[in-house]
Amino acid sequence: MKTMQLYHTGFDVIEKPDIHFGRANADFAQGFYLSDNREFSMRRARERKGKTTYLNEYKLDVSGLKVKHFERNEKWFSYLYRNRNGYRDTLPAYDVIIGPIANDTIYDIWGITTSGLLSKQQALAILTIGPLYEQIVIKTEKALSHLRFVRATALEHADIAAHRAVVAEEESAYRELVSEKLGAIADILEKRNDD
């Protein structure tokens, strides 16, 4: 994998991304977030009155870059958990981070994973079920210099609505899985209390 085709949706044509624009407490900390999945990126599209929604396309040449790739496991969860809680980024030497998107940032699951009601292990159990999509985060100016803007396409209302309908279906299915997992967790906790 030397060159990646990447996508980002939003209300602007972003020819020159700003890696410092995003929140420092985002899952993979500050950087420019992209997807390698065009269909998924289209599902992230929103509409706002008076604004045009764009799908920005890029090519990233990763040769010569330091890339960290996470699987959906405890190391991944620990990294995003620390970042969400405002700790210093533990991977500042990496130019690009690739890894799963936490499903609670895609689907609304009532804030349960960040509520403090679940242990880290229980929250991980919730975040490792359901569909798996990856994000690619440009972390450094060096990586940014390897990112080439290709084009921006204005998205039509019908296209955005169709993709949002897919998200609604996925969210419903994911909530069912979460409810089942929470029921199993509640049963375990109740059994521990009984013992």
Sequence and secondary structure as in RCSB ss.txt:
>XXXX:A:sequence
MKTMQLYHTGFDVIEKPDIHFGRANADFAQGFYLSDNREFSMRRARERKGKTTYLNEYKLDVSGLKVKHFERNEK
WFSYLYRNRNGYRDTLPAYDVIIGPIANDTIYDIWGITTSGLLSKQQALAILTIGPLYEQIVIKTEKALSHLRFV
RATALEHADIAAHRAVVAEEESAYRELVSEKLGAIADILEKRNDD
>XXXX:A:secstr
  EEEEEEEESS  SS  TTSS TTSTT SSEEEBS HHHHHHT    TT   EEEEEEEE TT  EEE  SSHH
HHHHHHHHHTT   S TT SEEEEE  HHHHS  TTGGGSSSS HHHHHHHHTSS   EEEEE SHHHHHTEEEE
EEEE  HHHHHHHHHHHHHHHHHHHHHHHHHHHHHHHHHHHHHH 
